[in-house]
């Protein structure tokens, strides 16, 4: 007897693949043309967070930097009352240049002005970028080993494809939208990978459990099993993503400027993590399993 579901996810898997492929291609094109908008963490430069003690608009801040003859390519206003200026320079500022900037702000707003300075040289920036890449690769390799041990190689292949899908979707959107990539962004990617794996493993666990009691004679039985397993865990998946999404939205809306891009990456990642677990990972496992069933039928026929 076929399991009844409201929407045949497996039947429309090609549409979901097409959507992911389109976003991936757009991301690759954008990365090749524009690359990523690297923050000061991954390229040499200086970031200054200046607290002036009262509200300041962007035009006034730009005027003060122009008076110091040091105009940053990136400038944002943040803080609870719009009293914090965040400036990002593509070069490393020396002490005299920083003092020239602070003199202008002190003249305008008095001795209450304070600063937080963060400088990254070329070698350190390259090392941070390389270690961030190693971190993501090591995480994916460890996850593959875990899934192979707990499940089987088909689940591992589907899980790894899903994880790379989630990470690259977020990277593609940040490239397309020209958003800054920094160390908090890498932390968001690793968090997204962990969340996506957790969601995927829950569905895979249900598929494995249902497989024990299912008689898979043809592709239709396999399709029914995957759809059944996905819908049995759908409520859990939706509740989980909504709960975490509320927290990420609160951080994005009410959090400081320093974690806003982290929160945005989390929001993108939560969406794609749930999307890939349901619409990408499970159908990939089904296609791999169907190949195996086809071979078994061919052997029996002989």
Phi and psi restraints in degrees (value plus and minus 20) as a CYANA .aco file:
   2 UNK   PHI     -95.0   -55.0
   2 UNK   PSI     123.0   163.0
   3 UNK   PHI     -96.9   -56.9
   3 UNK   PSI     115.9   155.9
   4 UNK   PHI    -112.8   -72.8
   4 UNK   PSI     106.5   146.5
   5 UNK   PHI    -152.7  -112.7
   5 UNK   PSI     141.7   181.7
   6 UNK   PHI     -99.4   -59.4
   6 UNK   PSI     -50.5   -10.5
   7 UNK   PHI    -162.0  -122.0
   7 UNK   PSI     108.2   148.2
   8 UNK   PHI    -102.2   -62.2
   8 UNK   PSI      74.5   114.5
   9 UNK   PHI     -85.6   -45.6
   9 UNK   PSI     -64.7   -24.7
  10 UNK   PHI     -84.4   -44.4
  10 UNK   PSI     -58.8   -18.8
  11 UNK   PHI     -78.2   -38.2
  11 UNK   PSI     -55.4   -15.4
  12 UNK   PHI    -120.5   -80.5
  12 UNK   PSI      -2.6    37.4
  13 UNK   PHI     -80.3   -40.3
  13 UNK   PSI     -53.9   -13.9
  14 UNK   PHI     -83.1   -43.1
  14 UNK   PSI     -52.9   -12.9
  15 UNK   PHI     -87.1   -47.1
  15 UNK   PSI     -60.5   -20.5
  16 UNK   PHI     -89.0   -49.0
  16 UNK   PSI     -59.9   -19.9
  17 UNK   PHI     -79.3   -39.3
  17 UNK   PSI     -62.8   -22.8
  18 UNK   PHI     -82.2   -42.2
  18 UNK   PSI     -63.5   -23.5
  19 UNK   PHI     -79.6   -39.6
  19 UNK   PSI     -67.2   -27.2
  20 UNK   PHI     -84.1   -44.1
  20 UNK   PSI     -60.3   -20.3
  21 UNK   PHI     -84.3   -44.3
  21 UNK   PSI     -60.5   -20.5
  22 UNK   PHI     -82.4   -42.4
  22 UNK   PSI     -67.3   -27.3
  23 UNK   PHI     -83.9   -43.9
  23 UNK   PSI     -58.6   -18.6
  24 UNK   PHI     -83.2   -43.2
  24 UNK   PSI     -65.5   -25.5
  25 UNK   PHI     -83.0   -43.0
  25 UNK   PSI     -63.9   -23.9
  26 UNK   PHI     -80.2   -40.2
  26 UNK   PSI     -60.9   -20.9
  27 UNK   PHI     -84.7   -44.7
  27 UNK   PSI     -62.6   -22.6
  28 UNK   PHI     -83.2   -43.2
  28 UNK   PSI     -64.0   -24.0
  29 UNK   PHI     -81.2   -41.2
  29 UNK   PSI     -65.3   -25.3
  30 UNK   PHI     -84.7   -44.7
  30 UNK   PSI     -60.1   -20.1
  31 UNK   PHI     -85.0   -45.0
  31 UNK   PSI     -59.9   -19.9
  32 UNK   PHI     -88.0   -48.0
  32 UNK   PSI     -54.9   -14.9
  33 UNK   PHI    -104.4   -64.4
  33 UNK   PSI     -70.5   -30.5
  34 UNK   PHI    -128.9   -88.9
  34 UNK   PSI     -41.4    -1.4
  35 UNK   PHI      51.1    91.1
  35 UNK   PSI    -184.5  -144.5
  36 UNK   PHI    -118.0   -78.0
  36 UNK   PSI     127.9   167.9
  37 UNK   PHI    -103.4   -63.4
  37 UNK   PSI      66.7   106.7
  38 UNK   PHI     -91.0   -51.0
  38 UNK   PSI     115.8   155.8
  39 UNK   PHI    -101.1   -61.1
  39 UNK   PSI    -198.0  -158.0
  40 UNK   PHI     -85.6   -45.6
  40 UNK   PSI     -40.2    -0.2
  41 UNK   PHI     -85.2   -45.2
  41 UNK   PSI     -49.6    -9.6
  42 UNK   PHI    -133.7   -93.7
  42 UNK   PSI     -12.5    27.5
  43 UNK   PHI    -169.2  -129.2
  43 UNK   PSI     134.8   174.8
  44 UNK   PHI     -81.0   -41.0
  44 UNK   PSI     118.0   158.0
  45 UNK   PHI     144.0   184.0
  45 UNK   PSI    -199.9  -159.9
  46 UNK   PHI    -149.2  -109.2
  46 UNK   PSI     117.2   157.2
  47 UNK   PHI    -135.5   -95.5
  47 UNK   PSI     117.1   157.1
  48 UNK   PHI    -143.1  -103.1
  48 UNK   PSI     105.5   145.5
  49 UNK   PHI    -130.7   -90.7
  49 UNK   PSI      91.1   131.1
  50 UNK   PHI    -131.5   -91.5
  50 UNK   PSI     100.6   140.6
  51 UNK   PHI    -117.8   -77.8
  51 UNK   PSI     102.9   142.9
  52 UNK   PHI    -123.3   -83.3
  52 UNK   PSI     -27.8    12.2
  53 UNK   PHI      66.1   106.1
  53 UNK   PSI     -25.2    14.8
  54 UNK   PHI    -175.2  -135.2
  54 UNK   PSI     147.1   187.1
  55 UNK   PHI     -81.6   -41.6
  55 UNK   PSI     119.1   159.1
  56 UNK   PHI    -159.3  -119.3
  56 UNK   PSI     117.5   157.5
  57 UNK   PHI    -114.0   -74.0
  57 UNK   PSI     145.9   185.9
  58 UNK   PHI     -85.3   -45.3
  58 UNK   PSI     -56.8   -16.8
  59 UNK   PHI     -82.6   -42.6
  59 UNK   PSI     -61.4   -21.4
  60 UNK   PHI     -86.2   -46.2
  60 UNK   PSI     -61.7   -21.7
  61 UNK   PHI     -82.7   -42.7
  61 UNK   PSI     -63.3   -23.3
  62 UNK   PHI     -82.1   -42.1
  62 UNK   PSI     -57.8   -17.8
  63 UNK   PHI     -82.4   -42.4
  63 UNK   PSI     -61.6   -21.6
  64 UNK   PHI     -86.8   -46.8
  64 UNK   PSI     -58.6   -18.6
  65 UNK   PHI     -87.0   -47.0
  65 UNK   PSI     -58.0   -18.0
  66 UNK   PHI     -84.3   -44.3
  66 UNK   PSI     -57.9   -17.9
  67 UNK   PHI     -82.9   -42.9
  67 UNK   PSI     -51.7   -11.7
  68 UNK   PHI    -105.1   -65.1
  68 UNK   PSI     -21.8    18.2
  69 UNK   PHI      41.1    81.1
  69 UNK   PSI      12.4    52.4
  70 UNK   PHI    -159.7  -119.7
  70 UNK   PSI      74.9   114.9
  71 UNK   PHI    -120.0   -80.0
  71 UNK   PSI      99.8   139.8
  72 UNK   PHI     -98.3   -58.3
  72 UNK   PSI     124.8   164.8
  73 UNK   PHI     -90.9   -50.9
  73 UNK   PSI     -43.1    -3.1
  74 UNK   PHI    -143.6  -103.6
  74 UNK   PSI     104.1   144.1
  75 UNK   PHI    -163.4  -123.4
  75 UNK   PSI     105.9   145.9
  76 UNK   PHI    -155.2  -115.2
  76 UNK   PSI     134.1   174.1
  77 UNK   PHI    -130.5   -90.5
  77 UNK   PSI     109.7   149.7
  78 UNK   PHI    -162.4  -122.4
  78 UNK   PSI    -173.7  -133.7
  79 UNK   PHI      68.9   108.9
  79 UNK   PSI     144.5   184.5
  80 UNK   PHI     -82.7   -42.7
  80 UNK   PSI     -56.0   -16.0
  81 UNK   PHI    -136.7   -96.7
  81 UNK   PSI       2.0    42.0
  82 UNK   PHI      46.2    86.2
  82 UNK   PSI      15.0    55.0
  83 UNK   PHI    -129.4   -89.4
  83 UNK   PSI      -7.6    32.4
  84 UNK   PHI    -144.3  -104.3
  84 UNK   PSI     110.7   150.7
  85 UNK   PHI    -127.9   -87.9
  85 UNK   PSI     104.0   144.0
  86 UNK   PHI    -131.0   -91.0
  86 UNK   PSI      98.1   138.1
  87 UNK   PHI    -141.1  -101.1
  87 UNK   PSI     116.5   156.5
  88 UNK   PHI    -140.1  -100.1
  88 UNK   PSI     103.8   143.8
  89 UNK   PHI    -129.1   -89.1
  89 UNK   PSI     120.8   160.8
  90 UNK   PHI    -100.5   -60.5
  90 UNK   PSI     -22.4    17.6
  91 UNK   PHI    -145.7  -105.7
  91 UNK   PSI     142.1   182.1
  92 UNK   PHI    -102.5   -62.5
  92 UNK   PSI     100.4   140.4
  93 UNK   PHI    -103.0   -63.0
  93 UNK   PSI     119.1   159.1
  94 UNK   PHI    -106.4   -66.4
  94 UNK   PSI     156.2   196.2
  95 UNK   PHI     -81.8   -41.8
  95 UNK   PSI     -58.9   -18.9
  96 UNK   PHI     -84.4   -44.4
  96 UNK   PSI     -60.0   -20.0
  97 UNK   PHI     -87.6   -47.6
  97 UNK   PSI     -60.2   -20.2
  98 UNK   PHI     -83.8   -43.8
  98 UNK   PSI     -61.6   -21.6
  99 UNK   PHI     -84.2   -44.2
  99 UNK   PSI     -57.3   -17.3
 100 UNK   PHI     -81.5   -41.5
 100 UNK   PSI     -60.5   -20.5
 101 UNK   PHI     -87.1   -47.1
 101 UNK   PSI     -67.4   -27.4
 102 UNK   PHI     -85.0   -45.0
 102 UNK   PSI     -53.0   -13.0
 103 UNK   PHI     -80.9   -40.9
 103 UNK   PSI     -61.3   -21.3
 104 UNK   PHI     -84.5   -44.5
 104 UNK   PSI     -62.4   -22.4
 105 UNK   PHI     -90.9   -50.9
 105 UNK   PSI     -56.5   -16.5
 106 UNK   PHI     -86.4   -46.4
 106 UNK   PSI     -60.2   -20.2
 107 UNK   PHI     -81.6   -41.6
 107 UNK   PSI     -55.9   -15.9
 108 UNK   PHI    -102.4   -62.4
 108 UNK   PSI     -53.3   -13.3
 109 UNK   PHI    -146.9  -106.9
 109 UNK   PSI     -16.6    23.4
 110 UNK   PHI      66.3   106.3
 110 UNK   PSI    -192.5  -152.5
 111 UNK   PHI     -94.8   -54.8
 111 UNK   PSI     -25.4    14.6
 112 UNK   PHI     -94.4   -54.4
 112 UNK   PSI     -29.6    10.4
 113 UNK   PHI     -88.8   -48.8
 113 UNK   PSI     114.4   154.4
 114 UNK   PHI    -155.6  -115.6
 114 UNK   PSI     141.5   181.5
 115 UNK   PHI    -156.7  -116.7
 115 UNK   PSI     137.4   177.4
 116 UNK   PHI    -148.9  -108.9
 116 UNK   PSI      98.8   138.8
 117 UNK   PHI    -130.9   -90.9
 117 UNK   PSI     116.5   156.5
 118 UNK   PHI    -154.9  -114.9
 118 UNK   PSI      96.8   136.8
 119 UNK   PHI    -140.1  -100.1
 119 UNK   PSI     114.3   154.3
 120 UNK   PHI    -144.8  -104.8
 120 UNK   PSI     104.9   144.9
 121 UNK   PHI    -105.8   -65.8
 121 UNK   PSI     153.8   193.8
 122 UNK   PHI     -81.2   -41.2
 122 UNK   PSI     -66.3   -26.3
 123 UNK   PHI     -85.2   -45.2
 123 UNK   PSI     -62.0   -22.0
 124 UNK   PHI     -86.7   -46.7
 124 UNK   PSI     -59.5   -19.5
 125 UNK   PHI     -81.3   -41.3
 125 UNK   PSI     -64.8   -24.8
 126 UNK   PHI     -84.0   -44.0
 126 UNK   PSI     -59.6   -19.6
 127 UNK   PHI     -86.1   -46.1
 127 UNK   PSI     -61.7   -21.7
 128 UNK   PHI     -82.6   -42.6
 128 UNK   PSI     -63.5   -23.5
 129 UNK   PHI     -82.5   -42.5
 129 UNK   PSI     -63.1   -23.1
 130 UNK   PHI     -86.3   -46.3
 130 UNK   PSI     -62.5   -22.5
 131 UNK   PHI     -87.4   -47.4
 131 UNK   PSI     -54.3   -14.3
 132 UNK   PHI     -83.4   -43.4
 132 UNK   PSI     -62.1   -22.1
 133 UNK   PHI     -84.5   -44.5
 133 UNK   PSI     -63.7   -23.7
 134 UNK   PHI     -79.9   -39.9
 134 UNK   PSI     -59.7   -19.7
 135 UNK   PHI     -80.8   -40.8
 135 UNK   PSI     -64.3   -24.3
 136 UNK   PHI     -86.3   -46.3
 136 UNK   PSI     -63.1   -23.1
 137 UNK   PHI     -85.4   -45.4
 137 UNK   PSI     -63.7   -23.7
 138 UNK   PHI     -82.5   -42.5
 138 UNK   PSI     -60.4   -20.4
 139 UNK   PHI     -81.0   -41.0
 139 UNK   PSI     -64.0   -24.0
 140 UNK   PHI     -86.7   -46.7
 140 UNK   PSI     -59.5   -19.5
 141 UNK   PHI     -85.7   -45.7
 141 UNK   PSI     -64.2   -24.2
 142 UNK   PHI     -82.6   -42.6
 142 UNK   PSI     -59.5   -19.5
 143 UNK   PHI     -84.8   -44.8
 143 UNK   PSI     -61.2   -21.2
 144 UNK   PHI     -79.5   -39.5
 144 UNK   PSI     -65.9   -25.9
 145 UNK   PHI     -81.7   -41.7
 145 UNK   PSI     -63.4   -23.4
 146 UNK   PHI     -80.6   -40.6
 146 UNK   PSI     -66.8   -26.8
 147 UNK   PHI     -87.2   -47.2
 147 UNK   PSI     -59.0   -19.0
 148 UNK   PHI     -82.3   -42.3
 148 UNK   PSI     -62.6   -22.6
 149 UNK   PHI     -86.7   -46.7
 149 UNK   PSI     -63.1   -23.1
 150 UNK   PHI     -99.0   -59.0
 150 UNK   PSI     -55.9   -15.9
 151 UNK   PHI    -138.2   -98.2
 151 UNK   PSI    -127.8   -87.8
 152 UNK   PHI    -176.5  -136.5
 152 UNK   PSI     154.1   194.1
 153 UNK   PHI     -84.9   -44.9
 153 UNK   PSI     -51.5   -11.5
 154 UNK   PHI     -84.8   -44.8
 154 UNK   PSI     -61.2   -21.2
 155 UNK   PHI     -83.6   -43.6
 155 UNK   PSI     -59.5   -19.5
 156 UNK   PHI     -83.6   -43.6
 156 UNK   PSI     -64.9   -24.9
 157 UNK   PHI     -79.8   -39.8
 157 UNK   PSI     -67.2   -27.2
 158 UNK   PHI     -82.9   -42.9
 158 UNK   PSI     -60.3   -20.3
 159 UNK   PHI     -86.3   -46.3
 159 UNK   PSI     -64.6   -24.6
 160 UNK   PHI     -85.7   -45.7
 160 UNK   PSI     -62.6   -22.6
 161 UNK   PHI     -79.1   -39.1
 161 UNK   PSI     -61.5   -21.5
 162 UNK   PHI     -84.0   -44.0
 162 UNK   PSI     -61.8   -21.8
 163 UNK   PHI     -87.3   -47.3
 163 UNK   PSI     -64.9   -24.9
 164 UNK   PHI     -83.8   -43.8
 164 UNK   PSI     -56.2   -16.2
 165 UNK   PHI     -78.6   -38.6
 165 UNK   PSI     -69.0   -29.0
 166 UNK   PHI     -82.5   -42.5
 166 UNK   PSI     -67.5   -27.5
 167 UNK   PHI     -81.4   -41.4
 167 UNK   PSI     -65.0   -25.0
 168 UNK   PHI     -91.8   -51.8
 168 UNK   PSI     -51.7   -11.7
 169 UNK   PHI     -80.7   -40.7
 169 UNK   PSI     -64.9   -24.9
 170 UNK   PHI     -86.9   -46.9
 170 UNK   PSI     -63.7   -23.7
 171 UNK   PHI     -80.5   -40.5
 171 UNK   PSI     -61.8   -21.8
 172 UNK   PHI     -81.9   -41.9
 172 UNK   PSI     -65.0   -25.0
 173 UNK   PHI     -84.1   -44.1
 173 UNK   PSI     -60.3   -20.3
 174 UNK   PHI     -85.4   -45.4
 174 UNK   PSI     -54.9   -14.9
 175 UNK   PHI     -91.1   -51.1
 175 UNK   PSI     -65.0   -25.0
 176 UNK   PHI     -82.7   -42.7
 176 UNK   PSI     -62.5   -22.5
 177 UNK   PHI    -106.1   -66.1
 177 UNK   PSI     -22.5    17.5
 178 UNK   PHI      37.0    77.0
 178 UNK   PSI      26.0    66.0
 179 UNK   PHI    -112.2   -72.2
 179 UNK   PSI     130.2   170.2
 180 UNK   PHI     -91.9   -51.9
 180 UNK   PSI     117.1   157.1
 181 UNK   PHI    -128.3   -88.3
 181 UNK   PSI     103.6   143.6
 182 UNK   PHI    -160.6  -120.6
 182 UNK   PSI    -190.2  -150.2
 183 UNK   PHI     -83.0   -43.0
 183 UNK   PSI     -61.1   -21.1
 184 UNK   PHI     -78.0   -38.0
 184 UNK   PSI     -50.8   -10.8
 185 UNK   PHI     -84.2   -44.2
 185 UNK   PSI     -62.7   -22.7
 186 UNK   PHI     -82.7   -42.7
 186 UNK   PSI     -60.5   -20.5
 187 UNK   PHI     -81.1   -41.1
 187 UNK   PSI     -58.5   -18.5
 188 UNK   PHI     -85.0   -45.0
 188 UNK   PSI     -61.7   -21.7
 189 UNK   PHI     -80.9   -40.9
 189 UNK   PSI     -65.5   -25.5
 190 UNK   PHI     -85.4   -45.4
 190 UNK   PSI     -57.5   -17.5
 191 UNK   PHI     -84.9   -44.9
 191 UNK   PSI     -61.8   -21.8
 192 UNK   PHI     -82.2   -42.2
 192 UNK   PSI     -62.7   -22.7
 193 UNK   PHI     -79.8   -39.8
 193 UNK   PSI     -63.7   -23.7
 194 UNK   PHI     -83.8   -43.8
 194 UNK   PSI     -63.8   -23.8
 195 UNK   PHI     -84.0   -44.0
 195 UNK   PSI     -67.0   -27.0
 196 UNK   PHI     -81.0   -41.0
 196 UNK   PSI     -62.3   -22.3
 197 UNK   PHI     -81.1   -41.1
 197 UNK   PSI     -64.0   -24.0
 198 UNK   PHI     -79.1   -39.1
 198 UNK   PSI     -65.0   -25.0
 199 UNK   PHI     -86.5   -46.5
 199 UNK   PSI     -60.8   -20.8
 200 UNK   PHI     -86.7   -46.7
 200 UNK   PSI     -61.9   -21.9
 201 UNK   PHI     -84.1   -44.1
 201 UNK   PSI     -56.1   -16.1
 202 UNK   PHI     -80.3   -40.3
 202 UNK   PSI     -64.9   -24.9
 203 UNK   PHI     -88.2   -48.2
 203 UNK   PSI     -63.2   -23.2
 204 UNK   PHI     -81.7   -41.7
 204 UNK   PSI     -58.5   -18.5
 205 UNK   PHI     -83.0   -43.0
 205 UNK   PSI     -59.5   -19.5
 206 UNK   PHI     -88.6   -48.6
 206 UNK   PSI     -58.6   -18.6
 207 UNK   PHI     -81.2   -41.2
 207 UNK   PSI     -66.5   -26.5
 208 UNK   PHI     -81.7   -41.7
 208 UNK   PSI     -61.7   -21.7
 209 UNK   PHI     -84.6   -44.6
 209 UNK   PSI     -62.4   -22.4
 210 UNK   PHI     -89.8   -49.8
 210 UNK   PSI     -49.4    -9.4
 211 UNK   PHI     -83.7   -43.7
 211 UNK   PSI     -52.3   -12.3
 212 UNK   PHI     -82.1   -42.1
 212 UNK   PSI     -50.1   -10.1
 213 UNK   PHI    -130.4   -90.4
 213 UNK   PSI     -13.4    26.6
 214 UNK   PHI    -122.1   -82.1
 214 UNK   PSI     127.8   167.8
 215 UNK   PHI    -125.3   -85.3
 215 UNK   PSI      79.5   119.5
 216 UNK   PHI    -110.4   -70.4
 216 UNK   PSI      74.0   114.0
 217 UNK   PHI    -117.1   -77.1
 217 UNK   PSI     -46.9    -6.9
 218 UNK   PHI    -169.9  -129.9
 218 UNK   PSI     151.2   191.2
 219 UNK   PHI     -77.8   -37.8
 219 UNK   PSI     -50.2   -10.2
 220 UNK   PHI     -82.9   -42.9
 220 UNK   PSI     -60.5   -20.5
 221 UNK   PHI     -83.7   -43.7
 221 UNK   PSI     -60.2   -20.2
 222 UNK   PHI     -86.4   -46.4
 222 UNK   PSI     -63.8   -23.8
 223 UNK   PHI     -80.4   -40.4
 223 UNK   PSI     -62.5   -22.5
 224 UNK   PHI     -83.9   -43.9
 224 UNK   PSI     -60.3   -20.3
 225 UNK   PHI     -84.0   -44.0
 225 UNK   PSI     -63.7   -23.7
 226 UNK   PHI     -86.7   -46.7
 226 UNK   PSI     -65.9   -25.9
 227 UNK   PHI     -79.4   -39.4
 227 UNK   PSI     -63.6   -23.6
 228 UNK   PHI     -80.7   -40.7
 228 UNK   PSI     -65.2   -25.2
 229 UNK   PHI     -84.7   -44.7
 229 UNK   PSI     -61.8   -21.8
 230 UNK   PHI     -83.3   -43.3
 230 UNK   PSI     -66.2   -26.2
 231 UNK   PHI     -91.6   -51.6
 231 UNK   PSI     -46.6    -6.6
 232 UNK   PHI     -88.2   -48.2
 232 UNK   PSI     -46.1    -6.1
 233 UNK   PHI    -126.5   -86.5
 233 UNK   PSI     -16.5    23.5
 234 UNK   PHI     -81.9   -41.9
 234 UNK   PSI     -64.1   -24.1
 235 UNK   PHI     -80.7   -40.7
 235 UNK   PSI     -63.3   -23.3
 236 UNK   PHI     -82.8   -42.8
 236 UNK   PSI     -63.7   -23.7
 237 UNK   PHI     -82.6   -42.6
 237 UNK   PSI     -65.1   -25.1
 238 UNK   PHI     -85.8   -45.8
 238 UNK   PSI     -65.2   -25.2
 239 UNK   PHI     -82.0   -42.0
 239 UNK   PSI     -59.8   -19.8
 240 UNK   PHI     -85.0   -45.0
 240 UNK   PSI     -68.7   -28.7
 241 UNK   PHI     -86.6   -46.6
 241 UNK   PSI     -56.2   -16.2
 242 UNK   PHI     -86.7   -46.7
 242 UNK   PSI     -62.5   -22.5
 243 UNK   PHI     -81.0   -41.0
 243 UNK   PSI     -68.7   -28.7
 244 UNK   PHI     -90.1   -50.1
 244 UNK   PSI     -55.4   -15.4
 245 UNK   PHI     -83.7   -43.7
 245 UNK   PSI     -56.7   -16.7
 246 UNK   PHI     -80.6   -40.6
 246 UNK   PSI     -64.1   -24.1
 247 UNK   PHI     -83.6   -43.6
 247 UNK   PSI     -62.4   -22.4
 248 UNK   PHI     -85.6   -45.6
 248 UNK   PSI     -59.2   -19.2
 249 UNK   PHI     -85.2   -45.2
 249 UNK   PSI     -60.1   -20.1
 250 UNK   PHI     -83.2   -43.2
 250 UNK   PSI     -61.3   -21.3
 251 UNK   PHI     -83.7   -43.7
 251 UNK   PSI     -59.4   -19.4
 252 UNK   PHI     -88.2   -48.2
 252 UNK   PSI     -60.6   -20.6
 253 UNK   PHI    -100.2   -60.2
 253 UNK   PSI     -65.2   -25.2
 254 UNK   PHI    -124.5   -84.5
 254 UNK   PSI     -30.6     9.4
 255 UNK   PHI     -96.0   -56.0
 255 UNK   PSI     151.9   191.9
 256 UNK   PHI     -95.8   -55.8
 256 UNK   PSI     149.3   189.3
 257 UNK   PHI     -82.3   -42.3
 257 UNK   PSI     -50.2   -10.2
 258 UNK   PHI     -85.5   -45.5
 258 UNK   PSI     -48.6    -8.6
 259 UNK   PHI    -130.8   -90.8
 259 UNK   PSI     -12.2    27.8
 260 UNK   PHI     -85.4   -45.4
 260 UNK   PSI     -64.2   -24.2
 261 UNK   PHI     -89.9   -49.9
 261 UNK   PSI     -53.9   -13.9
 262 UNK   PHI     -79.4   -39.4
 262 UNK   PSI     -65.6   -25.6
 263 UNK   PHI     -84.2   -44.2
 263 UNK   PSI     -60.2   -20.2
 264 UNK   PHI     -85.5   -45.5
 264 UNK   PSI     -61.8   -21.8
 265 UNK   PHI     -81.8   -41.8
 265 UNK   PSI     -58.2   -18.2
 266 UNK   PHI     -84.6   -44.6
 266 UNK   PSI     -61.1   -21.1
 267 UNK   PHI     -82.2   -42.2
 267 UNK   PSI     -68.5   -28.5
 268 UNK   PHI     -78.4   -38.4
 268 UNK   PSI     -66.4   -26.4
 269 UNK   PHI     -86.0   -46.0
 269 UNK   PSI     -56.8   -16.8
 270 UNK   PHI     -83.4   -43.4
 270 UNK   PSI     -61.5   -21.5
 271 UNK   PHI     -83.3   -43.3
 271 UNK   PSI     -71.3   -31.3
 272 UNK   PHI     -90.3   -50.3
 272 UNK   PSI     -49.9    -9.9
 273 UNK   PHI     -84.1   -44.1
 273 UNK   PSI     -66.2   -26.2
 274 UNK   PHI     -87.0   -47.0
 274 UNK   PSI     -60.7   -20.7
 275 UNK   PHI     -80.9   -40.9
 275 UNK   PSI     -67.8   -27.8
 276 UNK   PHI     -90.3   -50.3
 276 UNK   PSI     -57.1   -17.1
 277 UNK   PHI     -81.0   -41.0
 277 UNK   PSI     -59.2   -19.2
 278 UNK   PHI    -106.7   -66.7
 278 UNK   PSI     -66.9   -26.9
 279 UNK   PHI    -122.2   -82.2
 279 UNK   PSI     -33.1     6.9
 280 UNK   PHI    -134.9   -94.9
 280 UNK   PSI     -76.2   -36.2
 281 UNK   PHI     -82.7   -42.7
 281 UNK   PSI     -70.3   -30.3
 282 UNK   PHI     -84.6   -44.6
 282 UNK   PSI     -65.2   -25.2
 283 UNK   PHI     -81.1   -41.1
 283 UNK   PSI     -55.2   -15.2
 284 UNK   PHI     -82.9   -42.9
 284 UNK   PSI     -64.7   -24.7
 285 UNK   PHI     -79.6   -39.6
 285 UNK   PSI     -61.5   -21.5
 286 UNK   PHI     -81.4   -41.4
 286 UNK   PSI     -62.9   -22.9
 287 UNK   PHI     -84.3   -44.3
 287 UNK   PSI     -60.3   -20.3
 288 UNK   PHI     -86.4   -46.4
 288 UNK   PSI     -60.6   -20.6
 289 UNK   PHI     -88.1   -48.1
 289 UNK   PSI     -56.0   -16.0
 290 UNK   PHI     -84.5   -44.5
 290 UNK   PSI     -57.3   -17.3
 291 UNK   PHI     -80.7   -40.7
 291 UNK   PSI     -62.5   -22.5
 292 UNK   PHI     -83.8   -43.8
 292 UNK   PSI     -61.9   -21.9
 293 UNK   PHI     -83.6   -43.6
 293 UNK   PSI     -59.1   -19.1
 294 UNK   PHI     -81.9   -41.9
 294 UNK   PSI     -59.8   -19.8
 295 UNK   PHI     -87.0   -47.0
 295 UNK   PSI     -59.8   -19.8
 296 UNK   PHI     -84.0   -44.0
 296 UNK   PSI     -62.1   -22.1
 297 UNK   PHI     -84.7   -44.7
 297 UNK   PSI     -56.6   -16.6
 298 UNK   PHI     -86.0   -46.0
 298 UNK   PSI     -58.9   -18.9
 299 UNK   PHI     -85.3   -45.3
 299 UNK   PSI     -63.2   -23.2
 300 UNK   PHI     -84.4   -44.4
 300 UNK   PSI     -58.9   -18.9
 301 UNK   PHI     -82.9   -42.9
 301 UNK   PSI     -54.3   -14.3
